Every structure is written in C-alpha cells, then in structure tokens.
Amino acid sequence: MRQLRDAEDFFEQVAKPAYKQFSEGNPDFLNVFSMVNSMFNMAEWLFHHNRAQVQAKFGKNINSGGRLWKVVVETEVVGAGLIRDVANSSKHVILAQQPSTDVRSAEDTGITTPVFAPGIFDSGIFQTSSRVLVQDGKRQIPLEPIAEEVFLLWGSLIGQFYPT
C-alpha cells in the first residue's frame, strides 16, 4: 500500500504534480482548486511533520499550520492570501469569516480563454494560453506568479528539512 508519510511525500506526490499540471498553460478548475488546496495545505503537513524545524527556523510563535501560513508564507510571498482564500472558497463557496483578501466566493476565480494560437504568436506579447484571474475587490489578479512563488518557497523548505 502506498501512503503519504511526511511533508516531503505530500510535496512530491500531491503539491508538485498539482502545481505542474496547473502551470502547464491551460488550467481547468479541477487543477486550479487542486493546486491552491495543496499549496495551502502544505503548511499543515510541514508543521505537523517538522514542528521542531519550523519553530527553530521561524520561532516558537509558529504553533500551527495556520500560523505558518499566515506569519511566514503571507509575509514572504506578496499576494499569498489569494491562495488561501481561493482554497477556502473552493471548500466553503462563500467566505464569511476572516478572508486574507477581498475574495468572497469561489465565483471570484476565473479562467481566461487564449486569444491567439500558441506557437504562431509571441506569447510574451499575445495571450497564447489560459490564465487564472482572481477578483480581489475591484482588481483582477493573475494567480500564476503567486502560485509559483509559494511553490518555490515550499520546495526550498522541503529541501532544507529533507536534505538528500
């Protein structure tokens, strides 16, 4: 039987594949919500399995996965609150209590349609792939750069806590 035994397993077998599928260019809601949930839940996995290392690195005030997310991830990655709120909106539909941002529901997450054919037009100038936009109050914020930064942060911490 295969099992997830620690935060490294969760990262390698859940978070990394979810992020990879999300970042390949044409996301759907299944991989958007899978990615944000795995990125957000990494905090729980890392805290649960590496509490002493987390507290040695970030301080004793990190006493839960939620605190790890709020104090570390949301401080180190600008906009990371969107990941938390999109993840929570995928579970609760409507966010009634203490969202990190102005995201209020799952309906605030949308996927654009590519306008130009990839390979024919310059993707640096023309939109040749789908993009995920999150409505944060009156602003639409692309999710991809935030997701990349959160993914890189988790990868760095996994590398530090589980050296090969």
Stockholm file with secondary structure:
# STOCKHOLM 1.0

chainA/1-164         MRQLRDAEDFFEQVAKPAYKQFSEGNPDFLNVFSMVNSMFNMAEWLFHHNRAQVQAKFGKNINSGGRLWKVVVETEVVGAGLIRDVANSSKHVILAQQPSTDVRSAEDTGITTPVFAPGIFDSGIFQTSSRVLVQDGKRQIPLEPIAEEVFLLWGSLIGQFYPT
#=GR chainA/1-164 SS CCCCCSHHHHIIIIIHHHHHHHHTSCCCHHHHHHHHHHHHHHHHHHHHHHHHHHHHHHCTTCCSHHHIIIIIIHHHSTTHHHHHHHHHHHHHSBCCSCCSSSCCBGGGEEECCCSSCBTTBCTTTSCCSCCEEEEETTEEEESHHHHHHHHHHHHHHHHHHSCC
#=GC SS_cons         CCCCCSHHHHIIIIIHHHHHHHHTSCCCHHHHHHHHHHHHHHHHHHHHHHHHHHHHHHCTTCCSHHHIIIIIIHHHSTTHHHHHHHHHHHHHSBCCSCCSSSCCBGGGEEECCCSSCBTTBCTTTSCCSCCEEEEETTEEEESHHHHHHHHHHHHHHHHHHSCC
//
